[in-house]
């Protein structure tokens, strides 16, 4: 896929008009003797970028000599193909996406052989199955259409698994691609689909607008690895200090976010980056993402959660493969070095 930045710029402007998204601000490089090295990071738009926003706002990345520039992605296919091709240094993405492209099961065709590595964790996915107001049970989804990011990635397998566990076969529903979480949420509001997987805080917004949350995935699975930090192995090997500085900055942002005395300030940072978010929704988002089921408090990879991802991919992925080894995709040495 050819990378065209003007299209991304227009995409960002459109997303900024949406209540749950807003602009992805970056910290300007401070004046002074220290020259900052720019890292390009591609993310899904949403409140789960909060630790990054805090680290930018408080200068934690700059302290490590970095200027982090964020680009929102419209889909996992766009994100992973451009990360693999070296258009971005780092991606915050579902670990399922990393596994998919490493195993030749990704949605997009890539010219470069994928050699990705996960270097840190992030969250449990914040995944919820959200449906139209008139769809109050799994049985109500029979004969209707559900949406996914991509058929082979983007939490699609979680959706398929929830439906299967609740008595629905693939003949009972239709599936359409609707892109990333922002696209799926917009399609749901336009009644194009009966249900989809959303990520917090979109579930909060959905409930406020009368949509139903049929199930939270984490309540069923117990452990599930959602978003992670990932990069190319070659880039990580050639830039270990920058990668470690990024992890340290992220962890500092996470710690600042979790300090109760900073609550009002970090909510302000959230609203600055999601400019149409109301104060009420921002407060609810804080309770959700900074609560017991929120971000991974230490940003470590949940190995048990990775095993659940591999279990689902072994069942639903094509071509069929038995995947059992989390360390094929995760290298903890960069995270451990950053903590020293």
Residue pairs with C-beta under 8 A, 6 or more apart in sequence:
1 77
1 78
1 81
1 82
1 85
1 108
3 82
3 85
3 87
8 71
8 72
11 72
11 74
12 23
12 24
12 71
12 72
15 21
15 22
15 23
15 45
15 72
15 182
16 22
16 23
16 275
16 276
17 276
18 182
18 185
18 186
18 276
19 205
19 274
19 276
19 277
19 278
19 281
20 46
20 47
20 182
20 185
20 201
20 202
20 205
20 274
20 277
20 281
21 45
21 46
21 72
21 182
21 274
22 45
22 273
22 274
22 275
22 276
22 277
23 273
23 275
24 43
24 45
24 49
24 70
24 71
24 72
24 273
25 53
25 56
25 57
25 272
25 273
26 56
26 67
26 68
26 69
26 70
27 56
27 57
27 59
27 61
27 62
27 67
27 68
29 36
29 62
29 67
30 36
30 59
30 62
34 62
34 65
35 65
36 62
36 65
36 66
36 67
37 65
37 66
37 67
37 242
38 66
38 67
38 68
38 69
39 61
39 66
39 67
39 68
39 69
39 89
39 90
39 242
39 246
40 69
40 71
40 87
40 88
40 89
40 90
41 52
41 68
41 69
41 70
41 71
41 88
41 89
41 90
41 91
41 92
42 70
42 71
42 72
42 73
42 79
42 82
42 83
42 87
42 88
42 90
42 91
42 92
43 49
43 52
43 70
43 71
43 72
43 73
43 91
43 92
44 72
44 73
44 79
44 92
44 93
44 180
44 181
44 182
44 199
44 227
45 72
45 73
45 180
45 181
45 182
46 181
46 182
46 199
46 201
46 202
47 200
47 201
47 270
47 274
47 285
47 289
48 92
48 122
48 123
48 126
48 199
48 200
48 227
48 289
48 295
49 70
49 92
49 273
50 253
50 257
50 266
50 269
50 270
50 289
50 295
51 250
51 253
51 254
51 257
51 295
51 299
52 68
52 70
52 92
52 250
52 253
53 253
53 269
53 270
53 272
53 273
54 60
54 253
54 254
54 256
54 257
54 266
54 269
55 61
55 68
55 249
55 250
55 252
55 253
55 256
56 68
56 253
57 269
57 272
58 252
58 253
58 256
60 248
60 249
60 250
60 252
60 253
60 256
61 67
61 68
61 245
61 246
61 249
63 249
63 252
64 245
64 246
64 248
64 249
65 242
65 245
66 242
66 245
66 246
66 249
68 246
68 249
71 88
73 79
73 82
73 180
74 179
74 180
74 182
74 183
75 149
75 150
75 154
75 179
75 180
75 183
76 93
76 94
76 97
76 107
76 149
76 150
76 153
76 154
76 180
77 106
77 107
77 108
77 150
77 153
78 108
79 91
79 93
79 97
80 91
80 93
80 97
80 98
80 100
80 101
80 106
80 108
80 110
80 114
80 153
81 106
81 108
81 109
81 110
82 88
83 90
83 91
83 93
83 116
83 230
83 231
83 232
84 101
84 110
84 112
84 114
84 116
84 232
85 110
85 111
85 112
86 112
86 232
86 235
89 231
89 235
89 239
89 242
90 229
90 230
90 231
90 243
90 246
91 229
91 230
91 231
92 122
92 227
92 228
92 229
92 230
93 227
93 228
93 230
94 125
94 153
94 154
94 155
94 226
94 227
94 228
95 118
95 225
95 226
95 227
95 228
95 230
95 301
95 306
95 309
95 329
95 330
96 153
96 154
96 155
96 157
96 309
96 312
96 313
97 106
97 153
97 154
98 116
98 118
98 228
98 230
98 329
99 105
99 309
99 310
99 313
99 323
99 329
100 106
100 107
100 152
100 153
100 313
100 317
101 110
101 114
101 116
102 114
102 115
102 116
102 328
102 329
103 313
103 317
103 321
103 323
104 319
105 152
105 153
105 313
105 317
105 318
105 319
105 321
106 114
106 152
106 153
107 150
107 151
107 152
107 153
115 232
115 233
115 234
116 230
116 231
116 232
116 233
116 329
117 230
117 231
117 232
117 233
117 236
117 329
117 330
117 331
118 228
118 229
118 230
118 301
118 329
118 330
118 331
119 228
119 229
119 230
119 231
119 236
119 243
119 247
119 330
119 331
119 332
119 334
119 335
120 228
120 229
120 247
120 250
120 299
120 300
120 301
120 334
120 335
121 225
121 227
121 228
121 229
121 296
121 299
121 300
121 301
121 302
122 226
122 227
122 228
122 229
122 295
122 296
122 299
123 226
123 227
123 289
123 294
123 295
123 296
124 218
124 223
124 224
124 225
124 226
124 293
124 296
124 302
124 305
125 155
125 158
125 199
125 217
125 218
125 224
125 225
125 226
125 227
126 199
126 200
126 203
126 218
126 226
126 288
126 289
126 294
127 155
127 158
127 197
127 198
127 199
127 216
127 217
127 218
127 224
127 226
128 197
128 198
128 199
128 200
128 203
128 213
128 214
128 215
128 216
128 217
129 159
129 162
129 195
129 196
129 197
129 213
129 214
129 215
129 217
130 188
130 195
130 196
130 197
130 198
130 202
130 203
130 206
130 211
130 212
130 213
130 214
131 140
131 141
131 194
131 195
131 211
131 212
131 214
132 188
132 191
132 194
132 195
132 211
132 212
133 210
133 211
133 212
134 140
135 141
135 144
135 194
135 195
135 212
135 214
136 212
137 214
138 162
138 163
138 166
138 167
138 168
138 214
139 167
140 194
141 163
141 168
141 172
141 173
141 194
141 195
142 168
142 172
142 173
143 172
143 173
144 173
144 174
144 193
144 194
144 195
145 173
145 174
145 175
145 176
145 192
145 193
145 194
146 159
146 163
146 173
146 174
146 175
146 176
146 193
146 194
146 195
146 196
147 175
147 176
147 177
147 178
147 184
147 187
147 188
147 192
147 193
147 195
147 196
148 154
148 155
148 156
148 159
148 175
148 176
148 177
148 178
148 184
148 196
148 197
149 155
149 156
149 177
149 178
149 179
149 180
149 181
149 184
150 156
150 177
151 175
151 177
152 317
152 318
154 180
155 197
156 175
156 197
156 316
157 312
157 313
157 315
157 316
157 317
158 197
158 217
158 224
158 312
159 196
159 197
160 170
160 316
161 312
161 315
161 316
162 214
162 215
162 217
162 220
163 172
163 173
165 220
173 194
176 192
176 193
178 184
178 187
178 192
178 193
178 196
181 198
181 199
181 202
184 193
184 196
184 197
184 198
185 196
185 198
185 202
185 205
185 206
187 193
187 196
188 195
188 196
188 198
188 206
188 211
189 209
195 214
197 217
198 206
199 226
200 285
200 288
200 289
200 294
201 281
201 284
201 285
201 288
201 289
203 213
203 216
204 281
204 284
204 285
204 288
205 281
206 213
207 213
208 281
217 224
218 224
218 293
221 305
221 308
223 302
223 304
223 305
223 307
223 308
224 302
224 305
224 308
224 309
225 301
225 302
225 305
225 306
225 308
225 309
226 305
228 301
228 330
229 246
229 247
229 250
229 299
231 243
233 331
235 243
236 243
236 331
236 334
240 334
240 337
243 334
243 338
244 334
244 337
244 338
245 338
247 299
247 334
247 335
247 338
247 339
248 338
250 299
251 298
251 299
251 338
251 339
254 295
254 297
254 299
256 262
256 266
257 266
257 290
257 295
258 290
258 295
258 297
263 286
266 286
267 279
267 282
267 283
267 286
270 277
270 282
270 285
270 286
271 277
271 279
271 282
274 282
277 285
288 294
289 295
296 302
299 335
300 335
301 326
301 330
301 332
301 335
303 326
303 330
306 326
306 329
306 330
307 324
307 326
310 323
310 324
310 325
310 326
313 321
313 323
314 320
314 321
314 322
314 323
314 324
317 323
